[in-house]
Amino acid sequence: MNVHQQESSSLSRLIESALVKWARLGFTDAFHDNVRRRGILGQVFILLFGTPHLGSFANGIYLKRVLGRKSFARILDAGCGDGTFAFYVASKHPASRVLGVDIGEQGVHGVETTLEVGERIQKRLQLPNLHFQRLDLRELDSHDAFELVYSFDVLEHIAENEAVLQNIYRALIPGGLLLVRMPTRVQKRILDPQFTAEHARWAAIEHVGQHHDMGTLLHVLSGIGYRVISAEHTTGFWGRLSFELSEALRYCGLPDAVHFACVPLLKLFRRIDTILTPADGDGLLVLCEKMSCSCTNRKAGQIPAVGAQLQ
């Protein structure tokens, strides 16, 4: 190894240390092979801007709002993928025990499955309060085990997602919270549909459980026994615009450097979307609670007006 390579390696380790210490949402993206191939510039980008994934960025904002409500001793990341949220939660809340479960599909990570990516990063970071487990959520059989369960963009991949919601209900302690986000049954577009045609073809195959609008989702949740605390649409105009512009950049075949240069603006659009409360949107975000036996003044089936924002 020559002097230049040694200096580059030292700088890379220094950036990794800063990423781990800061632990902003998506910091583990820097350990992904597709980022590491871009060298120090890829690491610096993650350090400065966090995850470039617009959906993860928005979901992280929703998750932070719930985590700010109170402390949670035991947390389940239901469908953790490569662990983006699990690593963030475990790093920011060391007193919480975090379990990430996933079926471990190959996804966009090449030879590694999403769960293998998370396990590889965990071997590097060794967070004592974080564990991963390969598990199909349809086979989740825990009882009264978690104070908080969150699931982002997972249920649309499972045709039998009502059974999954029932399993999560059993896994929650009385008074435990579920935060769930999934796309609506019908997706609307602002720009020419050709820009998002590739994503639409992928979703037609992968989203076998994308069959809910807000009304049906709330009906299912209340029927299981959840008390719905808040329910709102996400990915309204600004969220759609950020997603469609991102897809348009890929469609046009522009270099990655151009795409990454646009990420801060696209994330600004998505942040605006999380602040507003769109009356209509391409996403459903619901926070609900497992009913406590002692709650005599609350009734399962009570549903707030759609648009009640997550506080």
C-alpha positions as CSV (number, residue, x, y, z in Angstrom):
1,M,0.0,0.0,0.0
2,N,1.5,3.4,-1.1
3,V,1.4,6.6,0.9
4,H,-1.7,7.9,-1.0
5,Q,-3.6,4.7,-0.3
6,Q,-2.6,4.8,3.4
7,E,-3.8,8.4,3.7
8,S,-7.1,7.6,1.9
9,S,-7.6,4.6,4.2
10,S,-7.0,6.7,7.3
11,L,-9.4,9.4,6.1
12,S,-12.0,6.8,5.3
13,R,-11.7,5.4,8.9
14,L,-12.0,8.9,10.3
15,I,-15.1,9.6,8.3
16,E,-16.6,6.3,9.4
17,S,-15.9,7.2,13.1
18,A,-17.7,10.5,12.6
19,L,-20.6,8.8,10.9
20,V,-21.0,6.3,13.8
21,K,-20.6,9.0,16.5
22,W,-23.1,11.4,14.8
23,A,-25.5,8.5,13.9
24,R,-27.9,10.5,11.8
25,L,-30.6,8.5,10.0
26,G,-29.1,6.4,7.2
27,F,-25.5,6.6,8.5
28,T,-25.1,2.9,7.9
29,D,-25.6,3.5,4.1
30,A,-21.9,4.4,4.2
31,F,-21.1,0.7,4.9
32,H,-23.0,-0.5,1.8
33,D,-20.9,-1.7,-1.1
34,N,-22.6,0.6,-3.6
35,V,-21.4,3.6,-1.5
36,R,-18.0,2.2,-0.7
37,R,-17.3,1.8,-4.3
38,R,-17.6,5.5,-4.7
39,G,-14.8,6.0,-2.2
40,I,-14.4,8.9,0.2
41,L,-16.8,11.1,-1.7
42,G,-19.6,8.6,-1.1
43,Q,-18.9,8.5,2.6
44,V,-18.7,12.3,2.8
45,F,-22.1,12.6,1.1
46,I,-23.7,10.3,3.7
47,L,-21.9,12.3,6.5
48,L,-23.2,15.6,5.2
49,F,-26.7,14.7,3.9
50,G,-27.6,11.4,5.5
51,T,-29.5,8.8,3.5
52,P,-30.2,9.7,-0.1
53,H,-33.4,7.5,0.0
54,L,-36.3,9.9,0.1
55,G,-38.8,7.4,1.6
56,S,-36.4,6.5,4.4
57,F,-35.7,10.2,5.1
58,A,-39.5,10.9,5.5
59,N,-40.2,7.8,7.5
60,G,-37.3,8.7,9.8
61,I,-39.1,12.0,10.6
62,Y,-42.3,10.2,11.5
63,L,-40.4,7.7,13.6
64,K,-38.5,10.5,15.5
65,R,-41.9,12.0,16.4
66,V,-43.0,8.8,18.1
67,L,-39.7,8.2,19.8
68,G,-40.0,11.6,21.3
69,R,-43.3,10.8,23.0
70,K,-41.7,8.6,25.8
71,S,-39.0,6.0,26.4
72,F,-39.5,2.5,25.0
73,A,-37.7,-0.4,26.6
74,R,-38.3,-3.0,23.9
75,I,-38.7,-2.0,20.2
76,L,-39.5,-4.2,17.2
77,D,-38.5,-3.1,13.6
78,A,-41.0,-5.2,11.7
79,G,-39.5,-5.7,8.2
80,C,-36.1,-4.1,9.0
81,G,-34.5,-4.7,5.6
82,D,-30.8,-3.8,5.9
83,G,-31.4,-2.2,9.3
84,T,-31.4,1.5,8.4
85,F,-34.0,2.4,11.1
86,A,-32.9,-0.3,13.6
87,F,-29.3,1.0,13.7
88,Y,-30.5,4.6,14.1
89,V,-32.9,3.8,16.9
90,A,-30.3,1.6,18.7
91,S,-27.6,4.2,18.4
92,K,-29.8,7.1,19.6
93,H,-31.6,5.2,22.3
94,P,-29.0,2.9,24.0
95,A,-31.3,2.1,26.9
96,S,-33.8,0.5,24.5
97,R,-33.5,-3.1,23.3
98,V,-34.1,-3.2,19.5
99,L,-34.9,-6.3,17.5
100,G,-34.9,-6.1,13.7
101,V,-36.7,-8.9,11.9
102,D,-36.9,-9.5,8.2
103,I,-37.4,-12.3,5.7
104,G,-34.1,-11.4,4.1
105,E,-34.7,-10.9,0.5
106,Q,-31.9,-10.1,-2.0
107,G,-33.3,-6.7,-3.1
108,V,-30.8,-4.2,-4.6
109,H,-27.7,-5.4,-2.7
110,G,-26.4,-7.9,-5.2
111,V,-25.0,-11.1,-3.7
112,E,-26.1,-10.1,-0.1
113,T,-29.6,-10.2,1.2
114,T,-30.9,-7.1,3.0
115,L,-30.6,-8.9,6.3
116,E,-27.1,-10.1,5.6
117,V,-26.1,-6.5,5.0
118,G,-27.5,-5.5,8.4
119,E,-25.8,-8.4,10.1
120,R,-22.4,-7.5,8.4
121,I,-22.7,-3.9,9.6
122,Q,-23.7,-5.0,13.1
123,K,-20.5,-7.1,13.2
124,R,-18.6,-3.9,12.5
125,L,-20.5,-1.7,14.9
126,Q,-21.4,-4.2,17.7
127,L,-24.2,-2.3,19.2
128,P,-25.1,-4.2,22.4
129,N,-28.8,-3.3,22.3
130,L,-29.4,-4.4,18.7
131,H,-30.2,-7.8,17.4
132,F,-31.4,-9.2,14.0
133,Q,-33.5,-12.2,13.3
134,R,-34.6,-13.8,10.1
135,L,-38.4,-14.1,10.3
136,D,-41.4,-14.0,8.1
137,L,-43.8,-11.6,9.8
138,R,-46.7,-14.0,9.1
139,E,-45.0,-16.3,11.6
140,L,-44.4,-13.8,14.3
141,D,-45.7,-15.5,17.5
142,S,-44.4,-13.2,20.3
143,H,-46.8,-12.2,23.1
144,D,-46.8,-9.0,25.2
145,A,-43.1,-8.5,24.2
146,F,-42.7,-5.0,22.8
147,E,-43.7,-1.4,23.8
148,L,-43.2,-0.1,20.2
149,V,-43.4,-1.7,16.8
150,Y,-42.8,0.2,13.6
151,S,-43.2,-1.0,10.1
152,F,-42.4,1.2,7.1
153,D,-43.3,0.2,3.5
154,V,-43.5,-3.5,4.4
155,L,-47.1,-4.5,4.5
156,E,-47.7,-3.8,0.8
157,H,-45.2,-6.7,0.1
158,I,-47.4,-9.2,2.0
159,A,-50.7,-10.3,0.6
160,E,-51.9,-11.6,4.0
161,N,-51.0,-8.3,5.8
162,E,-54.1,-8.4,8.0
163,A,-52.7,-11.5,9.7
164,V,-49.4,-9.7,10.2
165,L,-51.2,-6.8,11.9
166,Q,-52.9,-9.4,14.2
167,N,-49.5,-10.9,15.0
168,I,-48.1,-7.5,15.9
169,Y,-51.1,-6.8,18.1
170,R,-50.3,-10.0,20.1
171,A,-46.7,-9.0,20.2
172,L,-47.4,-5.6,21.8
173,I,-47.8,-5.1,25.5
174,P,-51.1,-3.5,26.6
175,G,-50.8,0.2,25.8
176,G,-48.0,-0.6,23.3
177,L,-47.8,1.4,20.1
178,L,-47.7,0.5,16.4
179,L,-46.5,3.0,13.8
180,V,-47.2,1.8,10.3
181,R,-46.7,3.4,6.9
182,M,-47.7,1.9,3.5
183,P,-48.7,3.2,0.0
184,T,-52.3,3.7,-0.9
185,R,-54.0,1.3,-3.3
186,V,-54.1,3.9,-6.1
187,Q,-51.1,6.1,-6.8
188,K,-51.4,9.5,-8.5
189,R,-48.8,11.2,-10.7
190,I,-47.9,14.8,-11.5
191,L,-45.3,14.4,-14.2
192,D,-45.5,12.2,-17.4
193,P,-46.1,8.6,-16.3
194,Q,-43.2,7.4,-18.5
195,F,-40.7,8.7,-15.8
196,T,-42.1,6.3,-13.2
197,A,-43.1,3.4,-15.5
198,E,-40.2,1.3,-14.3
199,H,-41.2,1.7,-10.7
200,A,-44.8,0.9,-11.6
201,R,-43.8,-2.3,-13.3
202,W,-41.7,-3.3,-10.2
203,A,-44.6,-2.4,-7.8
204,A,-47.1,-4.4,-9.9
205,I,-45.0,-7.5,-9.1
206,E,-43.8,-6.7,-5.6
207,H,-46.8,-5.0,-4.0
208,V,-49.1,-7.9,-3.6
209,G,-50.6,-6.4,-0.5
210,Q,-51.1,-2.9,-1.7
211,H,-54.9,-3.0,-1.5
212,H,-55.8,-0.5,1.2
213,D,-57.0,3.1,1.2
214,M,-57.3,4.9,4.5
215,G,-60.8,3.7,5.2
216,T,-60.1,0.0,4.8
217,L,-56.8,0.2,6.7
218,L,-58.5,1.9,9.7
219,H,-61.4,-0.6,9.5
220,V,-58.9,-3.5,9.7
221,L,-56.9,-2.0,12.6
222,S,-60.0,-1.2,14.7
223,G,-61.4,-4.6,14.0
224,I,-58.3,-6.3,15.4
225,G,-58.6,-4.2,18.5
226,Y,-56.2,-1.3,18.0
227,R,-57.2,2.2,19.2
228,V,-56.2,4.6,16.4
229,I,-54.4,7.6,17.8
230,S,-53.6,9.4,14.5
231,A,-54.1,8.8,10.8
232,E,-52.8,10.9,8.0
233,H,-52.0,10.8,4.3
234,T,-48.4,11.2,3.3
235,T,-46.7,11.8,0.0
236,G,-48.9,14.6,-1.1
237,F,-48.0,17.1,-3.8
238,W,-44.5,17.8,-2.5
239,G,-43.8,14.2,-1.7
240,R,-45.0,13.1,-5.2
241,L,-42.9,15.8,-6.8
242,S,-39.7,14.7,-5.0
243,F,-40.2,11.0,-5.9
244,E,-41.1,11.7,-9.6
245,L,-38.2,14.1,-10.1
246,S,-35.9,11.5,-8.7
247,E,-37.3,8.8,-11.0
248,A,-37.1,11.3,-13.9
249,L,-33.3,11.8,-13.3
250,R,-32.8,8.0,-13.5
251,Y,-35.0,7.8,-16.6
252,C,-33.0,10.4,-18.4
253,G,-29.8,8.5,-17.7
254,L,-28.0,11.4,-16.0
255,P,-24.8,10.6,-14.1
256,D,-25.0,9.7,-10.5
257,A,-23.2,12.9,-9.6
258,V,-26.1,14.9,-11.0
259,H,-28.6,12.8,-9.1
260,F,-26.7,13.1,-5.8
261,A,-26.4,16.9,-6.4
262,C,-30.2,17.1,-6.5
263,V,-30.8,15.1,-3.4
264,P,-30.7,18.0,-0.9
265,L,-33.4,19.8,-2.9
266,L,-35.5,16.6,-3.3
267,K,-35.2,16.0,0.5
268,L,-36.3,19.6,1.1
269,F,-39.5,18.9,-0.9
270,R,-40.0,15.7,1.1
271,R,-39.5,17.5,4.4
272,I,-42.2,20.1,3.4
273,D,-44.5,17.1,2.7
274,T,-43.9,15.8,6.3
275,I,-44.8,19.2,7.7
276,L,-48.0,19.7,5.8
277,T,-51.1,17.5,6.3
278,P,-52.3,16.7,2.7
279,A,-55.9,15.8,2.4
280,D,-54.9,13.3,-0.2
281,G,-51.6,11.4,-0.8
282,D,-50.0,8.3,-2.0
283,G,-49.1,7.0,1.5
284,L,-51.0,6.0,4.6
285,L,-49.5,6.7,8.1
286,V,-51.2,5.4,11.2
287,L,-50.2,5.4,14.8
288,C,-52.3,3.1,17.0
289,E,-52.3,1.5,20.4
290,K,-53.0,-2.0,21.7
291,M,-55.9,-1.6,24.1
292,S,-55.2,-2.0,27.8
293,C,-57.7,-4.1,29.7
294,S,-57.9,-1.3,32.3
295,C,-59.0,1.3,29.7
296,T,-62.7,1.3,30.3
297,N,-63.2,4.7,28.8
298,R,-61.7,3.8,25.4
299,K,-63.3,1.6,22.8
300,A,-61.7,-0.3,20.0
301,G,-63.1,1.0,16.8
302,Q,-62.8,4.7,17.7
303,I,-61.3,6.3,14.6
304,P,-60.1,9.9,14.5
305,A,-60.8,12.1,11.6
306,V,-58.3,11.4,8.7
307,G,-55.7,14.1,8.8
308,A,-55.2,13.9,12.6
309,Q,-51.4,14.6,12.4
310,L,-48.8,12.6,14.2
311,Q,-47.5,14.7,17.0
